[in-house]
Amino acid sequence: VSYALQFVGNPYVWGGTSLTNGCDCSGFTLSVFAKYGVSLPHSSSAQPSRGTKISASSAQPGDLFFYGSGGVSHVALYIGNGQIIHASNHRDGIKISNAYYRKPLKIGRPS
């Protein structure tokens, strides 16, 4: 989480994986986890299959929150205290939000 937090304010770039020059939501989580040797696909809809599903009450910093309507279309990193960090959109870039700003479809612990 402390590693991810240093990128707050950096740009959102669709399809990007650079934590400094720009990334999208799955590129952000992919790049953060890659630093620690965990390989994730570059797709928010594919990332939920790379871990264990957990309940919201079991969420710990470092878990992934998945959002969308119908299917997963957004992923964020849980940082604790009901907050996430994510590559949000072109306007906001990488930012911190309330983990329940939208209802999570799934919460997972990558493995």
Secondary structure, DSSP 4 states (H G I P E B T S, - for coil): -HHHHTTTTPPB-TT-EETTTEE-HHHHHHHHHHTTT----S-TTTGGGSEEE--GGG--TT-EEEE-SSS--EEEEEEETTEEEEEEETTTEEEEEETTSS--SEEEEE-
